Amino acid sequence: METPKYLQTLWSYKWLLAFGLVVAAVAAFFAGFSVTNGEIQSRAVKSYTASTTVLVTSPNDTLFQSQVPGQQVEEGVTATEPLDLASATQIYAYLVSGAEVRSEVEAATGPLDEDTESITAIRRTTQPAGDERFPGSLKLPVLQIVGTAATAERAEELSATATDVFLDYVSAQQTAKQIAPENRVELEVLNSSAAVAVETGNPAIPIVVTGFAVFLGFVALAFVLAAIRSNRGKRSRSRRRSRVATPAGDGSMPVAETGSVEVIETADEDDQVLVGAGTRAD
């Protein structure tokens, strides 16, 4: 079976492609890594998140009671209705992410970097070990305040500061609205977790893309060089054929150019036979 033309072309430039493969490997390496102070470091953007878990409760919480005792209600008096703390927690998440809390955090820790830093909050829907990227079906009065930054220390600082600011904000609102202490929502900090690194993207993507693009450039260069060489060969053969086919000034073919055309003179000087040309002149 005949080898395809493009494979023949690539094989004829195998050393160029081998050099291109080395260049592509080097380019791919530096696309994914950098050398700093003699150490190899990944170029992937690092991001860290730290969270503080807050329980939303009340002075009349019945969490540790096996049963709620009955209460006598006087005639004409409406029974007390407890607040749905799980629903309130969802609203608190928006307050933490709002401009007022953010401005207070920035006043305490400095301006937030719009590209790498943020303050958010979510209402937990899973068990403590669950991942809120895959929400569960639970509706818990548990608020998770999350700080995101380029360093672990900064992420922990944002989370802790945002929690303190929000707790002070709730207390100030309760005082301003003159809510009785027994009717106030209470926020209890359960846990402050250390910052963890999160994936911001696949670090292999720039490595693969850069390496493939550079090697593809060398493949294209091989075909371009092959096309140039082919065109030069065609023009050279065309010029040789034109010199062979063009008659001299006396009507005879140029013998020196062909090497295969021989002029044989007959007894009659006007009759000539061109051996190898396939023509006869009378």
PABA-726395 format. One line per 8 residues: their letters; for each residue x, y, z negated of N, C-alpha, C. Coordinates in steps of 0.1 Angstrom, whole numbers, plus 2048, in hexadecimal, padded with zeros to 3 digits. Layout:
a> X:Y:Z:X:Y:Z:X:Y:Z | ...
//
This chain:
metpkylq> 809:7F4:800:800:800:800:809:80C:800 | 805:816:808:80D:822:80A:80C:82B:7FE | 817:831:7F9:817:83A:7EE:810:847:7F2 | 807:84C:7EA:801:859:7ED:80B:864:7EF | 808:86D:7F8:812:878:7FB:815:881:7EE | 80B:883:7E6:80E:88C:7DA:817:885:7D1 | 816:878:7CF:820:871:7C7:82E:871:7CC | 82F:870:7DA:83C:871:7E0:842:87F:7DD
tlwsykwl> 83A:889:7DE:83E:897:7DC:843:898:7CD | 83B:893:7C4:83F:894:7B6:84C:88D:7B3 | 84D:881:7B9:859:879:7B7:866:880:7BC | 864:886:7C8:870:88D:7CD:875:899:7C5 | 86C:89E:7BC:870:8A9:7B3:86F:8A4:7A4 | 873:897:7A2:872:891:795:87B:898:78B | 887:89D:78F:890:8A4:786:88A:8B2:782 | 883:8B8:78B:87D:8C5:787:872:8C2:77D
lafglvva> 86A:8B8:77F:85F:8B5:776:864:8B0:769 | 870:8A9:769:876:8A5:75C:87A:8B2:754 | 880:8BB:75B:884:8C8:754:877:8CF:750 | 86D:8CF:758:860:8D6:754:85A:8CF:747 | 85B:8C2:746:856:8BB:73A:85D:8C0:72E | 86A:8C2:72F:872:8C6:723:86E:8D5:720 | 86D:8DD:72A:868:8EB:727:85A:8EB:721 | 851:8E3:726:844:8E2:721:844:8DE:712
avaaffag> 84C:8D4:70F:84D:8D0:701:852:8DB:6F8 | 85C:8E2:6FC:861:8ED:6F4:857:8F8:6F2 | 850:8FC:6FD:845:906:6FD:83A:902:6F4 | 836:8F5:6F4:82B:8F0:6EC:82F:8F1:6DD | 83C:8ED:6DA:840:8EE:6CC:83F:8FC:6C7 | 844:906:6CE:844:913:6C9:836:919:6CA | 82D:913:6D1:81F:918:6D1:818:914:6C4 | 81D:909:6BE:816:904:6B2:81E:906:6A5
fsvtngei> 82B:909:6A7:834:90B:69B:83D:917:69C | 842:91B:691:84C:926:691:857:922:688 | 863:928:68A:86E:925:681:871:931:679 | 86F:931:66C:871:93C:663:87B:938:658 | 886:93F:657:890:93C:64D:895:92E:64D | 896:928:659:89A:91B:65B:890:910:658 | 883:914:656:879:90B:653:86E:90C:65E | 869:900:662:85F:8FF:66C:851:901:666
qsravksy> 84A:90B:66B:83C:90E:665:832:90E:670 | 826:909:66D:81B:909:677:816:917:679 | 813:919:686:80D:926:68A:7FE:927:687 | 7F8:91C:683:7EA:91C:681:7E6:925:676 | 7DB:92D:678:7D7:936:66E:7D2:92F:661 | 7D8:932:656:7D4:92C:64A:7CA:934:643 | 7C0:92D:63D:7B6:934:635:7B3:92B:628 | 7B0:933:61E:7AD:92C:611:7A0:931:60B
tasttvlv> 799:928:604:78D:92C:5FE:78D:928:5EF | 788:931:5E7:787:92E:5D8:779:931:5D4 | 773:929:5CB:765:92B:5C8:764:92B:5B8 | 759:932:5B4:755:932:5A6:746:92E:5A6 | 744:924:59D:736:91E:59C:72F:924:590 | 723:92A:593:71B:931:589:70E:92A:587 | 70A:927:57B:6FD:922:578:6F3:92D:575 | 6E8:92D:57C:6DD:937:57A:6D3:931:570
tspndtlf> 6D2:937:564:6CA:931:55A:6C2:93C:553 | 6BC:939:547:6B4:943:53F:6B5:93F:531 | 6B1:948:528:6B1:945:519:6A7:93A:516 | 69D:938:51E:693:92E:51C:695:922:524 | 6A1:91F:527:6A5:914:52F:6A1:907:528 | 69B:8FE:52F:697:8F1:52A:6A0:8E5:52F | 6AC:8E9:534:6B4:8DF:53A:6B7:8D3:531 | 6B9:8D6:524:6BD:8CC:51B:6B2:8C7:512
qsqvpgqq> 6A6:8CA:516:69A:8C5:50F:694:8B9:516 | 690:8AF:50E:689:8A4:514:67B:8A7:518 | 675:8B0:511:667:8B4:514:665:8C3:50F | 65C:8C9:515:659:8D7:512:64C:8D7:509 | 64D:8DC:4FD:642:8DC:4F4:637:8E6:4F9 | 62B:8E2:4F6:620:8EA:4FA:61F:8F7:4F2 | 619:901:4F8:617:90E:4F2:609:912:4F2 | 604:918:4E8:5F6:91D:4E7:5F6:92A:4EE
veegvtat> 5EC:92C:4F6:5EB:938:4FE:5DE:93F:4F9 | 5DF:94B:4F5:5D4:953:4F0:5CA:956:4FB | 5BE:957:4F8:5B4:959:502:5B6:967:508 | 5B6:968:515:5B8:975:51C:5C6:978:51F | 5CF:96F:51B:5DE:971:51D:5E3:967:528 | 5E9:96C:532:5EF:963:53C:5FB:95C:537 | 5FC:94F:53A:607:947:536:614:94C:53D | 61F:94A:537:62C:94E:53C:630:945:548
epldlasa> 634:94B:553:638:944:55F:647:945:560 | 64E:93A:560:65D:93A:561:661:93E:56F | 66C:945:571:671:948:57E:677:93C:584 | 675:93A:591:67C:930:599:68A:933:59B | 693:92E:592:6A1:932:592:6A8:92E:59F | 6A4:922:5A5:6AA:91E:5B1:6A8:928:5BC | 69C:92D:5BD:699:937:5C8:6A0:944:5C5 | 6A1:948:5B8:6A8:954:5B5:6B7:953:5B8
tqiyaylv> 6BC:947:5B7:6CA:944:5BA:6CD:947:5C8 | 6C4:944:5D1:6C6:946:5DF:6C7:955:5E2 | 6BF:95D:5DB:6BF:96B:5DD:6CC:971:5D7 | 6D1:96B:5CC:6DE:970:5C6:6E9:96E:5D0 | 6E9:963:5D8:6F3:961:5E2:6F4:96C:5EC | 6E9:972:5EF:6E9:97D:5F9:6EE:98A:5F1 | 6EB:98B:5E5:6F0:997:5DD:700:997:5DC | 705:98B:5DA:714:989:5D9:71A:98D:5E6
sgaevrse> 714:989:5F1:71A:98C:5FE:717:99A:603 | 70F:9A2:5FB:70B:9AF:5FF:716:9BA:5FE | 713:9C5:603:71D:9D0:603:720:9D6:5F5 | 717:9D6:5EC:719:9DC:5DF:724:9D3:5D7 | 722:9C6:5D7:72C:9BE:5D0:739:9BF:5D7 | 739:9BF:5E4:746:9BF:5EC:74D:9CC:5E9 | 746:9D7:5E8:74D:9E4:5E6:754:9E4:5D8 | 74D:9DE:5CE:753:9DD:5C1:75F:9D4:5C0
veaatgpl> 75E:9C9:5C8:76A:9C0:5C9:776:9C7:5CF | 773:9CE:5DA:77E:9D6:5E1:784:9E0:5D8 | 77C:9E7:5D0:781:9F1:5C6:78A:9EA:5BC | 788:9DE:5B9:790:9D7:5AF:79C:9D0:5B5 | 79B:9CB:5C1:7A6:9C2:5C7:7AC:9C8:5D4 | 7A6:9D3:5D9:7AB:9D8:5E5:7A2:9D4:5F1 | 7A3:9DC:5FC:79B:9D9:608:79C:9CA:60D | 791:9C5:612:792:9B7:617:796:9B8:626
dedtesit> 79E:9AE:62A:7A2:9AD:638:796:9A7:63F | 791:9AE:64A:785:9AA:651:787:99D:658 | 794:99A:65C:796:98E:664:798:981:65B | 79E:983:64F:7A1:977:647:79B:976:63A | 794:981:635:78F:981:627:780:983:627 | 779:97D:61E:76B:97E:61D:766:97A:60F | 75A:97E:60B:754:97A:5FF:746:975:602 | 743:969:5FF:736:963:602:731:95C:5F6
airrttqp> 724:958:5F6:71E:950:5EB:714:946:5F1 | 712:93B:5EB:708:931:5F0:701:92B:5E4 | 6F5:927:5E6:6EE:91F:5DC:6F1:910:5DF | 6F5:909:5D5:6F9:8FC:5D6:6ED:8F3:5D9 | 6EF:8EA:5E3:6E5:8E0:5E6:6E9:8D2:5E5 | 6F6:8D0:5E1:6FB:8C3:5E0:701:8C1:5D1 | 706:8B5:5CF:70D:8B1:5C3:71A:8B9:5C2 | 720:8B9:5B6:72D:8C1:5B5:738:8BD:5BF
agderfpg> 738:8B0:5C3:742:8AB:5CC:73E:8AD:5DB | 731:8B1:5DD:72C:8B3:5EA:732:8BF:5F2 | 731:8BE:5FF:736:8C9:608:72A:8D0:60D | 72A:8DE:60A:71F:8E6:60F:71F:8E8:61E | 729:8E4:625:729:8E5:633:71E:8DB:639 | 71B:8D1:630:710:8C7:634:706:8C8:628 | 6FD:8D2:629:6F4:8D4:61E:6EB:8C8:61A | 6E8:8C7:60D:6E0:8BD:608:6D1:8C2:607
slklpvlq> 6C9:8BA:600:6BB:8BD:5FE:6B8:8C3:5F1 | 6C2:8C4:5E8:6C0:8CA:5DB:6BE:8D9:5DB | 6B6:8DE:5D2:6B4:8EC:5D0:6B8:8EF:5C2 | 6C4:8F3:5C0:6CA:8F4:5B3:6CC:903:5AF | 6CA:907:5A2:6CD:914:59E:6DC:916:59B | 6E4:912:5A5:6F2:913:5A4:6F8:91B:5AF | 6FF:926:5AB:705:92F:5B5:714:92D:5B6 | 719:92C:5C2:727:92B:5C5:72C:937:5CC
ivgtaata> 735:93E:5C5:73A:94B:5CB:748:947:5D1 | 74A:94A:5DD:756:946:5E5:75E:952:5EA | 76B:951:5E8:774:95B:5ED:77D:954:5F7 | 77E:95B:603:787:955:60E:792:95F:611 | 79E:95A:612:7A9:963:615:7B5:95B:61C | 7BF:962:620:7CA:95B:627:7D4:954:61D | 7D3:957:610:7DB:951:606:7D2:94C:5FB | 7D7:942:5F4:7CF:93C:5E9:7CD:946:5DE
eraeelsa> 7D7:94D:5DA:7D6:957:5CF:7CC:961:5D2 | 7CC:966:5DE:7C2:971:5E2:7B4:96B:5E2 | 7B2:95F:5E7:7A5:959:5E7:79F:957:5D8 | 7A8:953:5CF:7A3:951:5C1:7A0:95E:5BB | 7A8:968:5BE:7A5:976:5B9:798:97B:5BE | 795:979:5CB:788:97E:5D0:77C:977:5CA | 77D:96A:5C8:772:962:5C2:770:966:5B4 | 77B:967:5AC:779:96B:59E:774:979:59C
tatdvfld> 779:982:5A4:775:990:5A3:766:992:5A7 | 762:98B:5B2:755:98C:5B7:74B:986:5AC | 74F:97C:5A5:747:976:59B:745:980:58F | 750:986:58B:74F:990:580:746:99C:584 | 748:9A1:591:740:9AC:595:731:9A9:596 | 72E:99D:59B:720:999:59C:71A:998:58E | 721:992:584:71B:990:577:719:99E:571 | 722:9A7:573:720:9B5:56D:714:9BC:575
yvsaqqta> 713:9B9:582:708:9BF:589:6FA:9BA:584 | 6F9:9AD:582:6EC:9A8:57C:6E9:9AE:56F | 6F3:9AE:566:6F1:9B4:559:6ED:9C2:559 | 6F3:9CA:562:6EF:9D8:564:6E1:9DA:569 | 6DD:9D1:572:6CF:9D2:577:6C5:9CE:56C | 6C8:9C4:564:6BF:9C0:559:6BE:9CC:54F | 6C9:9D2:54C:6C8:9DD:543:6C1:9E9:549 | 6C3:9EC:555:6BC:9F7:55C:6AD:9F5:55D
kqiapenr> 6A9:9E9:55E:69B:9E5:55F:695:9E2:551 | 69D:9E3:547:699:9E1:539:691:9D4:537 | 698:9C9:53C:693:9BC:53B:696:9B7:52D | 68D:9B1:526:68F:9AC:519:699:9A0:519 | 6A2:99F:50F:6AC:995:50F:6A7:987:511 | 69B:984:50C:696:976:50D:690:973:51B | 68F:97E:523:68A:97C:531:694:97E:53B | 6A0:980:537:6AB:982:541:6B1:975:547
velevlns> 6B5:976:553:6BC:96B:55A:6CA:96B:554 | 6CF:95F:551:6DD:95E:54C:6E5:957:557 | 6F1:95C:558:6FB:956:562:707:950:55A | 709:944:55C:713:93D:554:71E:937:55E | 72A:93B:55C:735:936:565:738:928:561 | 736:91F:56A:739:910:568:747:90C:56B | 74C:912:576:75A:90D:57B:760:917:584 | 76D:918:584:774:920:58E:77F:917:594
saavavet> 77C:914:5A0:785:90A:5A7:791:911:5AD | 79C:90A:5AE:7A8:90F:5B5:7A6:910:5C4 | 7AD:918:5CA:7AC:91A:5D9:7B0:90E:5E0 | 7A9:90B:5EB:7AD:900:5F4:7AE:905:602 | 7B7:8FE:60A:7B9:902:618:7AD:8FC:620 | 7A9:904:62A:79E:900:632:7A3:900:641 | 79D:8F8:649:7A1:8F8:657:79A:903:65F | 7A2:90B:666:79D:916:66E:79D:912:67D
gnpaipiv> 7A1:906:680:7A2:902:68E:7AB:8F6:690 | 7AB:8F0:69B:7B4:8E5:69E:7C2:8EA:6A2 | 7CC:8E8:699:7D9:8ED:69D:7DF:8E7:6A9 | 7DA:8DB:6AD:7E0:8D4:6B9:7DB:8DB:6C6 | 7D1:8E2:6C6:7CB:8E8:6D2:7D5:8F1:6D9 | 7DB:8FB:6D3:7E5:903:6DA:7F1:8FC:6DE | 7F5:8F1:6D7:801:8E9:6DB:7FE:8E2:6E8 | 7F3:8DB:6E8:7EF:8D3:6F4:7ED:8DC:700
vtgfavfl> 7E6:8E7:6FE:7E3:8F0:709:7EF:8F6:70F | 7F8:8FB:706:805:901:70B:80E:8F7:712 | 80F:8EC:70D:818:8E2:713:812:8DD:721 | 805:8DB:721:7FF:8D7:72E:800:8E2:739 | 7FE:8EF:735:7FE:8FA:73E:80D:8FB:744 | 817:8FB:73B:824:8FC:740:828:8F1:74A | 825:8E5:746:829:8D9:74F:821:8DA:75C | 814:8DE:75B:80C:8E0:768:813:8EA:771
gfvalafv> 819:8F5:76B:820:8FF:773:82B:8F9:77A | 833:8F0:774:83E:8E9:77B:839:8E0:786 | 82E:8D9:784:828:8D1:78E:824:8D9:79A | 81E:8E5:798:81A:8EE:7A3:826:8F3:7AA | 831:8F6:7A2:83D:8FA:7A9:843:8EF:7B2 | 842:8E3:7AE:847:8D8:7B6:840:8D7:7C3 | 833:8D9:7C3:82B:8D9:7D0:82E:8E5:7D8 | 830:8F0:7D2:834:8FC:7DA:841:8FA:7E1
laairsnr> 84B:8F5:7DA:858:8F3:7E0:857:8E8:7EB | 84F:8DE:7E9:84D:8D4:7F3:847:8DA:800 | 83D:8E3:7FE:837:8E9:809:840:8F2:811 | 849:8FA:809:853:902:810:85D:8FA:818 | 861:8EF:812:86B:8E6:819:864:8E0:825 | 858:8DC:824:851:8D6:830:84F:8E1:83B | 84C:8ED:838:84A:8F7:842:857:8FB:849 | 862:8FB:841:86F:8FD:847:872:8F2:851
gkrsrsrr> 870:8E6:84D:873:8DA:856:86A:8DB:863 | 85E:8DF:862:855:8E0:86E:85A:8EB:877 | 85E:8F6:871:863:901:87A:870:8FD:881 | 879:8F6:87A:886:8F1:880:883:8E8:88B | 87A:8DE:889:877:8D5:894:871:8DC:8A0 | 869:8E6:89D:862:8ED:8A8:86C:8F4:8B0 | 876:8FB:8AA:880:902:8B1:889:8F8:8BA | 88C:8EC:8B5:894:8E3:8BC:88C:8DE:8C9
rsrvatpa> 87F:8DC:8C7:877:8D7:8D2:876:8E2:8DD | 875:8EF:8D8:873:8FA:8E2:880:8FC:8EA | 88C:8F9:8E3:898:8FA:8EB:89A:8EF:8F5 | 894:8E3:8F2:895:8D8:8FB:88C:8DB:907 | 880:8E0:904:876:8E1:90F:878:8ED:918 | 880:8F7:914:882:904:91C:88D:901:926 | 88A:903:934:894:900:93F:89E:90B:93F | 8AA:908:944:8B5:912:946:8B2:91B:951
gdgsmpva> 8BB:924:954:8B8:92E:95E:8B9:928:96C | 8C0:91D:96F:8C1:917:97C:8B6:90C:97E | 8AD:90B:974:8A2:901:976:8A5:8F4:970 | 8B1:8F2:96A:8B4:8E5:964:8B2:8E6:955 | 8B1:8DA:94E:8AE:8D9:940:8BC:8DB:939 | 8BD:8E1:92D:8C9:8E3:926:8CD:8D5:920 | 8D9:8D0:925:8DD:8C3:921:8E3:8C3:913 | 8EA:8CE:90F:8F0:8CE:902:8E7:8CE:8F6
etgsvevi> 8DB:8D3:8F9:8D1:8D3:8EE:8CA:8C6:8EB | 8C8:8BE:8F5:8C0:8B2:8F3:8C9:8A6:8F0 | 8D3:8A4:8F7:8DC:898:8F4:8D6:88B:8FA | 8C9:88C:8FE:8C3:880:904:8BE:882:912 | 8C0:88E:917:8BB:892:924:8C8:892:92D | 8C8:88B:938:8D3:88A:941:8CF:88D:94F | 8D7:896:956:8D3:89A:963:8DC:892:96D | 8D5:88B:976:8DC:882:980:8D9:888:98D
etadeddq> 8E4:88C:994:8E3:892:9A1:8E2:887:9AC | 8D9:888:9B5:8D8:87E:9C0:8DF:883:9CC | 8DE:87C:9D7:8E4:880:9E3:8DF:88D:9E8 | 8D2:890:9E6:8CC:89C:9EA:8CD:8A5:9DE | 8D4:8B1:9DF:8D6:8BA:9D4:8C9:8BF:9CF | 8BE:8BF:9D7:8B2:8C5:9D3:8AA:8BB:9CA | 8AD:8AE:9CB:8A6:8A4:9C3:8AE:8A1:9B6 | 8A7:8A2:9AB:8AD:89F:99E:8A4:897:996
vlvgagtr> 8AA:88D:98F:8A2:884:986:8A7:887:977 | 89D:88A:96F:8A1:88C:961:89E:87F:959 | 8A9:879:955:8A8:86C:94E:8A5:86F:940 | 89A:86A:93B:896:86C:92D:88B:876:92C | 889:87F:936:87F:889:936:872:884:93B | 872:87A:944:866:874:94A:861:87D:955 | 869:886:95C:864:88E:967:86D:88C:973 | 868:890:97E:870:88F:98B:86D:89C:993
ad> 878:8A2:997:876:8AE:9A0:87A:8AB:9AE | 872:8AE:9B8:875:8AB:9C6:879:8B8:9CC
//
